[in-house]
């Protein structure tokens, strides 16, 4: 999908989306308990969305993107699908993942300073307390019914590499406990070198997962009224990576995994409020970096801000403005009229200069000093 020459340290990305499970259907496959696994078109579309983001930001990553490889098992489902003209790509079978995954891994470790980027989406589970992703040929073979990638093992292997500078891993899959899988001596799809247990770990690997052990991950539309469904975790991650989780650090705007993780629930709340509240959104870090470095240096973005009065019941009585001055005189950056009892969500340009969120009622006004060098969630303006 992408293979270009880059001088110096570079990023190598591998994207896997498993939306088709043909042998996990009625009258197919090996095990009865796996004959009702639904296809997951949103997983295939989520992988496509991630590919588009990587290609669109190839020169903004911590190290420029040199290669991008993708395996996507795409079910035949014509309704409400993400339009994508970059395909077709090969499917995420065990054989393809072993071959292409090894090629990706060897590119990553070939030169010092390289960065690994790994993303996957599909049906998943927890196996021996490690997150896993099931592949397309789940329930196909008597020899290995539970074809899967053990993401924890991959993270450990990358962490033992002495050449890479960082690895960023994201898994949008469930972490549910499956008794038969847990009791089975299932062989994972291993496309990486067995790590030397006595080698020093770099501790520069992060693995963010959509759901912890025993939890489910969910899909959702990208906006209210849309037919396009993607993994909720994927959408929140991409919103953060695109600038909504940026911080000013070392004279640049960057997004680290630690900041992204801390923002995900707030990003879900303010950008994706149309998702059902009955389905949990509990991302968690399966592996964390000791010294987080930015994943991306975004450009052309605004930072989210959420403003509320203190006390909250005064909210509908005040007009609001965002201004570069502490007085509510025009021109201002953003404004909202009184009458709405809900918190005011808007965005502001990033910067190191002060801004003010001002509650206005008649001739009275109450400013709150802000510095938009990071997302500004839950800012309270004290009013009478």
C-alpha positions as CSV (number, residue, x, y, z in Angstrom):
1,X,0.0,0.0,0.0
2,X,3.0,2.2,0.6
3,X,6.7,1.6,0.2
4,X,8.9,4.7,-0.2
5,X,12.5,5.5,0.5
6,X,13.0,7.5,3.7
7,X,16.4,8.6,5.0
8,X,17.2,7.9,8.7
9,X,14.7,6.4,11.2
10,X,11.3,5.5,9.7
11,X,7.9,4.2,10.7
12,X,6.7,0.8,9.4
13,X,3.0,0.2,9.8
14,X,1.0,-3.0,9.8
15,X,-2.8,-2.8,9.8
16,X,-5.1,-5.8,10.2
17,X,-8.9,-5.8,9.9
18,X,-10.9,-9.0,10.3
19,X,-14.6,-8.5,9.4
20,X,-15.2,-11.9,7.7
21,X,-15.3,-15.3,9.5
22,X,-16.6,-17.7,6.9
23,X,-16.0,-20.9,8.8
24,X,-17.6,-19.6,12.1
25,X,-21.1,-20.0,10.6
26,X,-23.9,-22.6,10.8
27,X,-23.1,-25.9,9.1
28,X,-19.4,-24.8,8.7
29,X,-16.2,-25.3,10.5
30,X,-15.1,-27.6,13.4
31,X,-16.6,-26.6,16.7
32,X,-20.3,-26.1,17.4
33,X,-19.6,-23.2,19.8
34,X,-17.9,-21.2,16.9
35,X,-20.7,-21.6,14.4
36,X,-22.5,-18.4,15.4
37,X,-19.8,-15.8,15.1
38,X,-21.2,-12.8,13.2
39,X,-19.3,-11.0,10.5
40,X,-18.0,-7.6,11.5
41,X,-18.1,-5.2,8.5
42,X,-17.1,-2.3,10.8
43,X,-13.8,-4.0,11.6
44,X,-12.8,-4.1,8.0
45,X,-13.9,-0.5,7.6
46,X,-12.1,0.6,10.7
47,X,-8.9,-0.8,9.2
48,X,-9.5,1.1,6.0
49,X,-10.0,4.3,8.1
50,X,-6.7,3.7,9.9
51,X,-4.9,3.2,6.6
52,X,-6.3,6.5,5.3
53,X,-5.2,8.3,8.4
54,X,-1.7,6.9,8.2
55,X,-1.3,7.8,4.6
56,X,-2.7,11.3,5.2
57,X,-0.2,11.8,8.1
58,X,2.8,10.0,6.7
59,X,5.1,12.9,7.1
60,X,3.7,14.0,10.5
61,X,4.5,10.8,12.4
62,X,7.4,10.8,14.9
63,X,9.4,9.1,12.1
64,X,8.2,9.4,8.5
65,X,6.1,6.5,7.3
66,X,8.2,4.4,5.0
67,X,5.9,1.3,4.5
68,X,2.3,0.5,5.2
69,X,1.0,-3.0,4.7
70,X,-2.6,-4.1,5.3
71,X,-4.6,-7.3,5.5
72,X,-8.3,-6.9,5.6
73,X,-10.9,-9.6,5.6
74,X,-13.9,-7.8,4.1
75,X,-17.4,-9.4,4.2
76,X,-19.8,-9.0,1.3
77,X,-22.1,-6.5,2.9
78,X,-23.3,-3.7,0.6
79,X,-25.1,-1.6,3.1
80,X,-23.7,1.5,4.8
81,X,-20.0,0.8,4.0
82,X,-17.1,3.2,4.1
83,X,-16.2,4.1,0.5
84,X,-12.6,3.1,-0.1
85,X,-10.8,3.1,-3.4
86,X,-7.4,1.8,-2.3
87,X,-8.2,-1.9,-2.4
88,X,-8.5,-4.7,-2.9
89,X,-6.0,-6.0,-0.3
90,X,-5.3,-9.6,0.8
91,X,-7.3,-11.1,3.6
92,X,-6.2,-11.6,7.2
93,X,-5.8,-15.4,7.2
94,X,-3.2,-17.1,9.4
95,X,-0.9,-17.8,6.4
96,X,-1.0,-14.2,5.2
97,X,-0.5,-12.8,8.7
98,X,2.5,-15.1,9.2
99,X,4.2,-14.1,6.0
100,X,3.4,-10.4,5.8
101,X,3.7,-9.9,9.5
102,X,7.2,-11.4,9.5
103,X,8.2,-9.1,6.6
104,X,6.9,-6.1,8.6
105,X,8.7,-7.2,11.8
106,X,12.0,-7.6,9.9
107,X,11.6,-4.2,8.4
108,X,11.0,-2.7,11.8
109,X,14.1,-4.2,13.5
110,X,16.4,-3.9,10.4
111,X,17.7,-0.4,11.3
112,X,18.3,1.4,14.6
113,X,15.8,4.1,15.5
114,X,12.8,2.7,13.5
115,X,9.3,2.9,14.9
116,X,6.7,0.1,14.7
117,X,3.0,1.0,14.2
118,X,0.5,-1.9,14.6
119,X,-3.3,-1.7,14.5
120,X,-5.9,-4.4,14.5
121,X,-9.7,-4.7,14.7
122,X,-12.0,-7.7,14.8
123,X,-13.4,-10.2,17.2
124,X,-11.1,-10.8,20.1
125,X,-10.8,-12.2,23.6
126,X,-8.5,-12.5,26.6
127,X,-6.3,-15.6,26.7
128,X,-4.2,-16.2,29.9
129,X,-4.8,-12.5,30.6
130,X,-3.3,-11.4,27.3
131,X,-5.4,-9.6,24.6
132,X,-5.8,-11.6,21.3
133,X,-7.3,-11.1,17.9
134,X,-9.1,-13.9,16.0
135,X,-8.2,-14.3,12.3
136,X,-10.4,-15.0,9.3
137,X,-9.8,-18.8,9.4
138,X,-11.2,-19.1,12.9
139,X,-12.8,-22.6,13.2
140,X,-11.4,-23.8,9.9
141,X,-8.7,-26.3,10.9
142,X,-8.8,-29.3,13.2
143,X,-5.2,-28.7,14.0
144,X,-5.7,-25.2,15.3
145,X,-9.3,-24.1,15.6
146,X,-8.6,-20.9,17.5
147,X,-6.4,-19.0,15.0
148,X,-5.3,-15.8,16.7
149,X,-2.6,-13.3,17.3
150,X,-1.4,-12.9,20.9
151,X,-0.9,-9.1,21.1
152,X,0.8,-9.3,24.4
153,X,3.5,-11.6,23.0
154,X,4.0,-9.3,20.0
155,X,4.4,-6.4,22.4
156,X,7.0,-8.3,24.5
157,X,9.0,-9.2,21.3
158,X,9.0,-5.6,20.2
159,X,10.0,-4.5,23.7
160,X,13.0,-6.8,23.6
161,X,14.3,-5.5,20.3
162,X,17.4,-3.4,20.9
163,X,17.1,-1.5,17.6
164,X,13.6,0.2,17.6
165,X,13.0,3.5,19.3
166,X,9.3,2.9,19.9
167,X,6.3,0.7,19.1
168,X,2.7,2.0,19.0
169,X,0.1,-0.7,19.1
170,X,-3.7,-0.4,19.1
171,X,-6.3,-3.2,19.3
172,X,-10.0,-2.5,18.7
173,X,-11.3,-5.9,19.8
174,X,-13.2,-7.4,22.7
175,X,-11.4,-8.8,25.8
176,X,-14.1,-11.2,26.8
177,X,-13.4,-14.5,28.6
178,X,-14.1,-17.6,26.4
179,X,-13.9,-20.7,28.6
180,X,-13.2,-23.2,25.8
181,X,-10.5,-21.0,24.3
182,X,-9.0,-20.4,27.7
183,X,-8.8,-24.2,28.4
184,X,-7.5,-24.9,24.9
185,X,-3.7,-25.2,24.2
186,X,-4.2,-22.9,21.2
187,X,-1.2,-22.0,19.1
188,X,-1.0,-18.3,18.3
189,X,0.0,-17.0,14.9
190,X,3.6,-16.0,15.6
191,X,5.3,-13.8,13.0
192,X,7.9,-12.3,15.2
193,X,11.2,-13.6,16.6
194,X,11.0,-15.3,20.0
195,X,12.3,-12.7,22.4
196,X,15.4,-13.4,24.5
197,X,14.0,-13.5,28.1
198,X,17.3,-12.2,29.4
199,X,17.6,-9.3,27.0
200,X,17.0,-5.8,28.4
201,X,13.5,-4.4,27.6
202,X,13.3,-1.0,26.0
203,X,10.0,-0.2,27.8
204,X,9.2,2.0,24.8
205,X,6.2,-0.1,23.6
206,X,2.6,0.9,24.2
207,X,-0.4,-1.3,23.6
208,X,-3.8,0.4,24.0
209,X,-6.9,-1.8,23.9
210,X,-10.5,-1.1,23.4
211,X,-11.6,-3.4,26.2
212,X,-10.0,-4.9,29.2
213,X,-10.2,-8.6,30.2
214,X,-13.8,-9.7,30.5
215,X,-15.1,-6.5,28.7
216,X,-16.7,-6.0,25.3
217,X,-15.8,-3.4,22.6
218,X,-18.5,-1.8,20.4
219,X,-19.1,-0.2,17.1
220,X,-20.8,3.1,16.4
221,X,-21.6,5.5,13.6
222,X,-19.2,8.3,12.9
223,X,-21.9,10.9,13.5
224,X,-25.6,11.2,14.3
225,X,-27.6,10.1,11.3
226,X,-24.7,8.5,9.5
227,X,-24.8,4.9,8.2
228,X,-21.0,4.4,8.4
229,X,-20.0,2.3,11.4
230,X,-16.5,1.9,12.8
231,X,-15.1,0.6,16.0
232,X,-15.7,3.2,18.8
233,X,-12.2,2.9,20.1
234,X,-10.8,3.5,16.6
235,X,-12.8,6.6,16.1
236,X,-11.9,8.1,19.5
237,X,-8.2,7.2,18.9
238,X,-8.2,8.9,15.5
239,X,-9.9,11.9,16.9
240,X,-7.2,12.3,19.5
241,X,-4.3,11.5,17.0
242,X,-5.7,14.1,14.6
243,X,-5.0,16.8,17.2
244,X,-7.7,16.7,19.8
245,X,-5.2,15.1,22.3
246,X,-2.3,17.3,21.3
247,X,0.0,19.0,23.9
248,X,2.7,21.6,23.5
249,X,6.0,19.9,24.3
250,X,9.6,20.5,23.2
251,X,8.5,23.4,20.9
252,X,6.0,21.2,19.0
253,X,2.4,20.0,19.2
254,X,2.4,16.3,19.7
255,X,0.2,13.4,20.8
256,X,1.6,10.7,23.1
257,X,0.0,7.4,24.0
258,X,-0.2,8.4,27.7
259,X,-2.1,11.6,26.9
260,X,-4.3,9.9,24.3
261,X,-5.3,7.2,26.8
262,X,-6.2,9.8,29.4
263,X,-8.4,11.7,26.9
264,X,-10.3,8.9,25.3
265,X,-13.3,8.9,27.5
266,X,-13.6,12.7,27.3
267,X,-13.2,12.5,23.5
268,X,-16.0,9.9,23.4
269,X,-18.2,12.1,25.5
270,X,-17.8,15.4,23.6
271,X,-17.4,14.2,20.0
272,X,-19.5,11.0,20.0
273,X,-22.4,11.8,22.4
274,X,-24.8,10.0,19.9
275,X,-23.4,6.6,21.0
276,X,-25.5,4.7,23.5
277,X,-24.6,5.1,27.1
278,X,-25.7,1.6,27.8
279,X,-22.6,0.1,26.1
280,X,-19.4,0.6,28.2
281,X,-16.4,2.4,26.7
282,X,-13.5,1.3,28.9
283,X,-10.2,1.5,27.0
284,X,-7.1,0.3,28.9
285,X,-3.3,0.2,28.5
286,X,-2.2,-3.5,28.2
287,X,1.4,-2.2,27.9
288,X,2.7,1.3,28.7
289,X,5.8,3.2,27.7
290,X,8.2,4.4,30.4
291,X,9.1,7.6,28.6
292,X,6.3,8.4,26.1
293,X,7.4,10.0,22.8
294,X,4.9,11.6,20.5
295,X,3.1,9.3,17.9
296,X,2.3,12.2,15.6
297,X,2.8,15.9,15.3
298,X,-0.6,17.0,14.1
299,X,-1.3,20.1,12.0
300,X,-4.3,22.2,11.2
301,X,-6.3,21.2,14.2
302,X,-8.3,22.8,17.1
303,X,-8.4,21.7,20.7
304,X,-11.7,20.7,22.4
305,X,-13.0,22.8,25.3
306,X,-16.0,22.1,27.5
307,X,-17.3,25.0,29.7
308,X,-19.9,24.8,32.5
309,X,-21.0,27.3,35.1
310,X,-20.4,26.7,38.8
311,X,-23.1,26.1,40.1
312,X,-24.3,24.1,37.1
313,X,-27.9,25.1,37.3
314,X,-27.0,28.6,36.3
315,X,-25.9,27.5,32.8
316,X,-29.1,28.4,30.9
317,X,-29.0,32.0,32.3
318,X,-25.8,33.0,30.6
319,X,-24.4,33.8,27.2
320,X,-20.9,32.6,26.6
321,X,-18.0,33.8,24.5
322,X,-14.4,32.7,24.0
323,X,-12.2,35.8,23.6
324,X,-8.6,36.9,23.6
325,X,-9.7,39.6,26.0
326,X,-11.2,39.4,29.5
327,X,-14.0,41.7,28.4
328,X,-16.9,40.4,26.3
329,X,-16.5,42.8,23.5
330,X,-16.2,41.8,19.8
331,X,-14.4,40.4,18.1
332,X,-14.4,37.1,19.8
333,X,-13.5,33.6,18.7
334,X,-16.7,31.6,19.6
335,X,-20.0,32.4,21.2
336,X,-23.2,30.7,22.4
337,X,-26.5,32.3,23.4
338,X,-28.2,31.6,26.8
339,X,-31.0,29.1,27.1
340,X,-29.1,25.8,26.9
341,X,-28.7,23.9,30.2
342,X,-26.0,21.6,28.9
343,X,-22.3,22.1,29.0
344,X,-20.9,24.2,26.1
345,X,-18.6,22.1,23.9
346,X,-16.6,23.9,21.2
347,X,-13.0,24.0,19.9
348,X,-10.4,26.7,19.9
349,X,-7.1,27.1,18.0
350,X,-4.1,25.8,19.9
351,X,-1.7,28.4,21.3
352,X,0.4,29.6,24.2
353,X,-1.4,32.9,24.6
354,X,-4.2,33.3,27.0
355,X,-7.9,33.0,26.1
356,X,-10.9,33.7,28.3
357,X,-14.2,31.8,28.6
358,X,-16.7,34.5,29.7
359,X,-20.2,34.0,31.1
360,X,-22.3,37.1,30.3
361,X,-25.6,38.2,31.8
362,X,-26.7,41.7,31.0
363,X,-24.0,44.1,32.1
364,X,-22.3,41.5,34.3
365,X,-19.6,39.2,33.0
366,X,-17.4,36.5,34.6
367,X,-14.2,35.5,32.8
368,X,-12.2,32.3,33.2
369,X,-8.5,32.4,32.2
370,X,-7.5,29.6,29.8
371,X,-4.3,28.5,28.1
372,X,-5.1,26.3,25.1
373,X,-1.9,24.3,25.1
374,X,-3.8,21.1,25.8
375,X,-7.5,19.8,25.6
376,X,-9.6,21.8,28.0
377,X,-12.2,19.4,29.4
378,X,-14.6,20.4,32.2
379,X,-13.7,24.1,32.7
380,X,-15.9,25.8,35.3
381,X,-16.8,29.5,35.3
382,X,-17.8,30.7,38.8
383,X,-21.0,32.8,38.7
384,X,-23.5,34.1,41.3
